[in-house]
């Protein structure tokens, strides 16, 4: 198995990822929100590219009872019931309720992996579970960072590096691109403060997205998204929707 990383959704070539494993990461905040919604009883999430597509889908009988959630360019969308803060998706609000989700970067990344063999959703919240799943696979894997408005984002690279770090501990039969190996080195130096190293939370606060969330008074979102391995969940994107899949035994 060969592991590589793409830094933004714009780098994803649908033909190039065909039949490969894809891991989509948008730590601040789309994939963290997806994982949280599923953890709180949402049975299905349908990602769409934009609000217009979300409203069209909502008019279909099959989706008329689904909630609309997400953001565009960081702003909540008019006539959507929910935004893109993962903390909005806790509690019972989504229990047994489907969700149509639109975000600036994350759902665009998912759209471009439709031809992949299997696409899974990853954030720091479930990174170890995704690593466990990948170890059971045989095909090459592309870690797809969503990025920010078509550019690189540190928080996604950090999450990718954490994922690679877990894989390197079980590297029998696994090889890594130079970029993947670099991500693991970077991530290993960003943990809870010890010996002068940076903490995950402090690092996320100082990213472009982190600063934007701080300015909006959403430090609590950053703190939540910086938590690691609190959900042993494997969300899989297949046939246009995201559902939970059973995880392999430890």
C-alpha positions as CSV (number, residue, x, y, z in Angstrom):
1,X,0.0,0.0,0.0
2,X,1.3,3.5,-0.9
3,X,0.1,6.5,1.0
4,X,0.2,10.0,-0.5
5,X,-1.3,13.4,0.5
6,X,-3.0,16.1,-1.6
7,X,-3.1,19.5,0.1
8,X,-6.3,21.0,-1.3
9,X,-9.5,19.8,-2.9
10,X,-8.4,21.5,-6.1
11,X,-5.6,18.9,-6.4
12,X,-8.0,16.0,-6.4
13,X,-8.2,14.4,-9.9
14,X,-11.3,12.2,-10.0
15,X,-9.7,9.9,-12.5
16,X,-6.4,9.6,-10.6
17,X,-8.2,8.5,-7.4
18,X,-10.3,5.9,-9.1
19,X,-10.5,2.6,-7.2
20,X,-8.1,3.9,-4.5
21,X,-8.9,4.6,-0.9
22,X,-9.5,8.2,-0.2
23,X,-9.5,9.9,3.2
24,X,-11.1,13.3,3.2
25,X,-10.0,15.8,5.9
26,X,-11.5,19.2,6.7
27,X,-10.7,19.6,10.4
28,X,-12.0,23.1,10.8
29,X,-14.8,22.2,10.5
30,X,-16.7,20.1,7.9
31,X,-15.4,16.6,8.7
32,X,-15.5,17.3,12.4
33,X,-19.1,18.3,12.0
34,X,-19.9,15.2,9.9
35,X,-18.4,12.9,12.6
36,X,-20.2,14.7,15.4
37,X,-23.6,14.6,13.6
38,X,-23.3,10.9,13.0
39,X,-22.2,10.3,16.6
40,X,-25.4,12.0,17.7
41,X,-27.8,9.9,15.8
42,X,-27.9,11.3,12.3
43,X,-28.4,8.3,10.0
44,X,-27.3,9.9,6.8
45,X,-25.6,13.0,5.5
46,X,-25.8,14.0,1.9
47,X,-23.0,16.4,0.9
48,X,-23.6,19.0,-1.8
49,X,-21.4,21.6,-3.6
50,X,-23.5,24.7,-2.9
51,X,-26.7,26.0,-1.4
52,X,-28.6,26.0,-4.6
53,X,-28.0,22.2,-4.9
54,X,-29.1,21.8,-1.3
55,X,-32.4,23.6,-1.9
56,X,-33.1,21.5,-5.1
57,X,-32.5,18.3,-3.2
58,X,-34.7,19.4,-0.3
59,X,-37.6,19.7,-2.8
60,X,-37.4,15.9,-3.6
61,X,-39.8,13.7,-1.6
62,X,-37.0,11.5,-0.4
63,X,-35.3,14.4,1.3
64,X,-38.1,16.8,2.3
65,X,-37.7,15.9,6.0
66,X,-33.9,16.4,5.9
67,X,-32.3,19.3,7.7
68,X,-30.1,21.8,5.9
69,X,-26.8,22.5,7.4
70,X,-23.4,24.1,6.6
71,X,-21.9,27.4,5.4
72,X,-20.5,29.3,2.4
73,X,-17.3,31.3,2.7
74,X,-17.6,30.9,6.5
75,X,-21.0,32.4,6.8
76,X,-24.3,30.6,7.8
77,X,-26.7,30.2,4.9
78,X,-30.1,31.9,4.9
79,X,-33.0,29.4,5.4
80,X,-30.6,26.7,6.6
81,X,-31.6,25.2,9.9
82,X,-28.0,24.7,11.0
83,X,-24.5,26.2,10.4
84,X,-21.1,24.5,10.4
85,X,-20.2,24.5,14.1
86,X,-19.9,20.8,15.2
87,X,-21.3,21.9,18.5
88,X,-24.7,22.6,16.8
89,X,-24.9,18.9,16.0
90,X,-24.8,17.5,19.5
91,X,-27.7,16.4,21.6
92,X,-30.9,14.9,20.1
93,X,-31.6,17.4,17.4
94,X,-30.4,15.1,14.6
95,X,-31.5,11.8,16.1
96,X,-33.1,9.8,13.2
97,X,-33.0,13.0,11.1
98,X,-31.1,13.1,7.8
99,X,-28.9,16.1,6.9
100,X,-28.1,17.8,3.6
101,X,-24.7,19.5,4.1
102,X,-23.0,22.3,2.1
103,X,-19.5,23.7,3.0
104,X,-17.0,25.8,1.2
105,X,-14.2,23.2,1.0
106,X,-15.1,19.9,2.6
107,X,-18.1,18.9,0.5
108,X,-16.3,19.9,-2.7
109,X,-13.5,17.5,-1.7
110,X,-16.0,14.7,-1.2
111,X,-17.6,15.4,-4.6
112,X,-14.3,14.9,-6.3
113,X,-13.7,11.4,-4.8
114,X,-16.9,9.8,-6.1
115,X,-14.9,7.4,-8.3
116,X,-12.7,6.2,-5.5
117,X,-12.8,2.7,-4.3
118,X,-13.8,3.8,-0.8
119,X,-13.9,7.3,0.7
120,X,-13.8,7.8,4.5
121,X,-14.2,11.0,6.5
122,X,-11.5,11.9,9.0
123,X,-10.7,14.6,11.5
124,X,-8.7,14.6,14.7
125,X,-11.9,13.4,16.4
126,X,-11.6,9.9,14.8
127,X,-8.1,9.7,13.3
128,X,-7.0,6.6,15.1
129,X,-10.1,4.7,14.0
130,X,-9.4,5.7,10.3
131,X,-5.8,4.4,10.7
132,X,-7.1,1.1,12.0
133,X,-9.3,0.8,9.0
134,X,-6.6,1.6,6.5
135,X,-4.3,-1.0,8.0
136,X,-6.8,-3.6,6.9
137,X,-6.9,-2.4,3.3
138,X,-4.6,-3.5,0.4
139,X,-5.1,-0.7,-2.2
140,X,-3.2,2.6,-2.4
141,X,-4.5,5.5,-0.4
142,X,-4.8,9.2,-1.1
143,X,-5.3,11.5,1.9
144,X,-7.2,14.4,0.5
145,X,-7.0,17.6,2.6
146,X,-9.8,20.0,1.7
147,X,-7.7,23.1,2.4
148,X,-9.0,26.6,2.6
149,X,-10.5,28.3,-0.5
150,X,-8.2,26.3,-2.7
151,X,-5.1,26.8,-0.6
152,X,-3.1,24.8,1.9
153,X,-4.4,24.6,5.5
154,X,-2.2,23.7,8.5
155,X,-4.9,21.9,10.4
156,X,-5.7,19.5,7.6
157,X,-2.0,18.8,7.1
158,X,-1.6,18.2,10.9
159,X,-4.5,15.7,10.9
160,X,-3.0,13.9,7.8
161,X,0.3,13.7,9.6
162,X,-1.3,12.3,12.7
163,X,-3.0,9.6,10.5
164,X,0.3,8.8,8.8
165,X,2.0,8.6,12.2
166,X,-0.4,5.8,13.3
167,X,0.2,4.0,10.0
168,X,4.0,4.2,10.3
169,X,3.7,2.3,13.6
170,X,2.2,-0.6,11.6
171,X,4.1,-0.1,8.4
172,X,4.4,-3.7,7.3
173,X,3.7,-3.5,3.5
174,X,3.0,0.3,3.7
175,X,5.2,2.9,1.9
176,X,4.8,6.7,2.1
177,X,5.4,9.6,-0.2
178,X,7.9,12.3,0.9
179,X,5.0,14.6,1.6
180,X,3.2,12.0,3.8
181,X,6.4,11.3,5.7
182,X,6.9,15.1,6.2
183,X,3.4,15.4,7.6
184,X,4.1,12.7,10.2
185,X,7.2,14.5,11.3
186,X,5.4,17.8,11.6
187,X,2.5,16.2,13.5
188,X,4.8,14.4,16.0
189,X,6.1,17.9,17.1
190,X,2.6,19.2,17.7
191,X,1.1,17.6,20.7
192,X,0.1,18.6,24.2
193,X,2.8,20.9,25.5
194,X,5.9,19.0,26.7
195,X,9.5,19.9,26.3
196,X,8.6,23.1,24.5
197,X,6.5,21.5,21.8
198,X,3.4,23.2,20.5
199,X,-0.1,21.9,21.5
200,X,-2.7,20.9,19.0
201,X,-5.1,23.5,20.3
202,X,-2.6,26.3,20.1
203,X,-1.6,25.3,16.6
204,X,-5.1,25.3,15.4
205,X,-5.8,28.7,16.9
206,X,-2.9,30.1,14.9
207,X,-4.0,28.8,11.5
208,X,-5.8,31.0,9.0
209,X,-9.1,29.3,9.8
210,X,-8.4,29.3,13.5
211,X,-7.9,33.1,13.5
212,X,-11.1,33.6,11.5
213,X,-13.0,31.4,14.1
214,X,-11.4,33.4,16.9
215,X,-12.5,36.6,15.4
216,X,-16.1,35.3,15.2
217,X,-16.0,34.3,18.9
218,X,-15.8,30.6,18.1
219,X,-12.8,29.5,20.1
220,X,-14.9,26.7,21.6
221,X,-15.2,25.2,18.1
222,X,-11.4,25.2,17.8
223,X,-11.0,23.5,21.2
224,X,-13.5,20.9,20.2
225,X,-12.0,20.1,16.8
226,X,-8.5,19.8,18.5
227,X,-9.7,16.8,20.6
228,X,-8.3,13.5,19.4
229,X,-9.8,10.1,19.2
230,X,-13.0,10.7,21.0
231,X,-15.2,9.0,18.5
232,X,-14.4,5.4,17.3
233,X,-16.4,6.0,14.2
234,X,-15.8,5.3,10.5
235,X,-18.0,7.5,8.3
236,X,-18.0,6.3,4.7
237,X,-19.0,8.3,1.6
238,X,-20.7,6.1,-0.9
239,X,-23.4,6.5,-3.6
240,X,-23.7,10.2,-2.8
241,X,-24.2,9.9,1.0
242,X,-22.3,9.4,4.2
243,X,-23.2,6.7,6.7
244,X,-21.4,4.9,9.4
245,X,-19.7,1.7,8.7
246,X,-18.7,-1.0,11.2
247,X,-15.1,-0.6,12.2
248,X,-12.6,-3.5,12.2
249,X,-11.8,-5.1,15.5
250,X,-8.8,-3.7,17.4
